[in-house]
Amino acid sequence: MITMDDIIREGNPVLRQVAKEVSLPATDEEKNKLREMLKFLKNSQDEETAEKYHLRAGIGLAAPQLAISKRMIAIFMDDDDGKHYEYMLFNPKIISESVENTYLEGGEGCLSVDREVSGYVPRHARIKVKAFDIEGKPVTLRLKGYPAIAVQHEIDHLNGILFFDHINKEDPFKIPDHVAQQEEH
């Protein structure tokens, strides 16, 4: 079982590396690690389990956060309308994105960042992602709003980017360009 002790923190060089593509078909070890990543997210959102194992709640996890420099992410979340999103993805890639941007009014957080980092993180409001599921089948996802933000955050991890890299250094609360409306969370 993955715990907070398994998650590396900012300063670890793996978080700044561009992760390697997973050769498909994925190995059993890679598939099992992806299943464990999803299980961590489920556990972290379950109050009893999270308290018992001292887990911080998370909606997404990327393999580099476990010091595994491979292009693997897991997502487990609900959007504002209560729609559930549960993904285990190999080699996810954003193939198109909206000009319109969005951001979380409360800023973003990260399981690999133990400090509060204030500021708006501009993200594309809509994205289209191609990836492979746990069985190696190609999938195409069209996401908007909060789920799109979560997937962009995790894909950034695969490219050695942390969320605060996007914050405007001179004016952290400057509203990003091309924003139609704010997301609230």
N, C-alpha and C positions, 0 to 999 in steps of 0.2 A: 504494500500500500504506500502510495506517495504521501509524504507529509511536508510541512513547511521546511524541514531540515534538508529535503531533497532539492528545494528550489534555490538556485544560485541568485545572488544579489548583485546590484549594480556595482561595477568595479571589476567583476569577473570578466576576463577578456572574451570568453565564449559569447557573451551577450553582444559583443561588437563585431562578431564574425558574420560573414554571409554564409548561411547554412547550405549544405550540399543537398542536391536532389536525391530522393530515395529511388533506388533502382527497383523497378517493378517487374515481376511481382515482389511485393515486400516480403521480408523474412518473417517467420513466426515471432521472432523477438521484437521486430519493429511493430507488428500488429498488436502484440501484447502490451507494448509500451504505450501505444496510442489508446488502447482500451483502459489502461491504468490512468492515463491523463484525463480521460472523460470521467472515470470513477472518482478521481480527485475532485473535479469540479462539482460532481453530484454530492460528494461527502462534504465539501466546503460550504455548500448551500443548505445542508441539513443541520439544523441548529444543534441537535444532540451530538451528532458525530463531530461537527466542527468544534464544539466545546470540549469534548472528550480528548480530541487529538490536537487541540490548539491550532486549528486551520483558519486562515483568513479566507473569506468568501471570494470566489473568483468566478467569472463567466467564460474565461478563455485561458488557454495554456498552450504555449509553443515549446517544442522539444528543446530549443536552446536554453530555456529557463531551467531545464534539468541537466544542463551541461552536455546535451546531445546536439551536435551541430548538424541536424538533419531537418529537411523541410516537412515537418509534421505539426499539425495544430488540432486542438479539440475546442469545441464551443458547446456550452450548455447554458441556455438562457431563455427568458420570455421577453417579448417586446411589450410596448405600451398597451397593445390591444389584447395581451394575454396569449399571443401566438407563440408556440414553443419552437425553439431552434436547438437541434442537437446534431453536431457534426464531428466526425473524425476524418481528417483529410490529409492526404499525402500530396506534396508538391502543389499547393494552392497558388494560383497566379491570377492577379487582377488583369482582366483583358479589356475592360472598358470602365470608365468612371464618368460621373456627371460633372459638369462645370459648376453646378450648384454645390456649395459647401454646407457643412453643418458642424456642430460641436456640442459637447455636453456642458451645460451651464455650470455644473459643479466641478468641472475638470475631469481628468482621467486619473486612474490609479493603476498600480501594477504590482503583482505578487513579488516581483524582483526588486521593487523600489520600496524601501521601508520608511521613507520620509514623505511628508506632504509636499507636493510640487504644485503651486498655484498657477493658474493661467488657462487660457482657452487653447485647445488642441484642434486646429482646423482639420477636418476630414471631408471626403467626398460624401455627399448626401446619398448617392446611389452608386453601386458597383456591380459589375458582373465578374464572377470568378469561375475559372475552370480548375478542376482538381480531380483527384482520384479518391474513391471511398476506400474503406478498409479492405474490401475484396478486390481492389484494383480496377473497379469500373469507373469510367469517366463520368463526372458530374459537372453540371453548370448551375451556378447559384446566382439569382438576381436578388440583391439585398438592398434595403433602404433604411435610413434612420439608425436606430440603436444597434441592430444586428450588423449593419454595414460598418459602423464605427468599430464594433468588437472585432470583426474579421480583419479590418485594416490594421488595428493595433497588433493582432497576432501575426499577420503577414510581415509587418514591420520588424518583429522579433527575428524573422527568418532572414532579414536583410541587415541585421546588426543595428537597427534603429530603435531607440526608446522613445516613448510618447513625448517626453519633455523636449526632445530635439525639435519638435514642431512648434513649440511655444515661442511667440514673438519675444525676443530678449529685451527689447527696449520698452515694449508695452504688452505685458503678459495678458492683459484683459482687453486687448484690441479685438473687436469682433472681426472674424475673418471675412475676406472679400467674397462676394457672390452667395451670401447667406440669405435664404428665403425665410426660415424660421429656426428658432432654437429648439434643441432637444432638451428635455428636462429629465434628470434622474437623481 
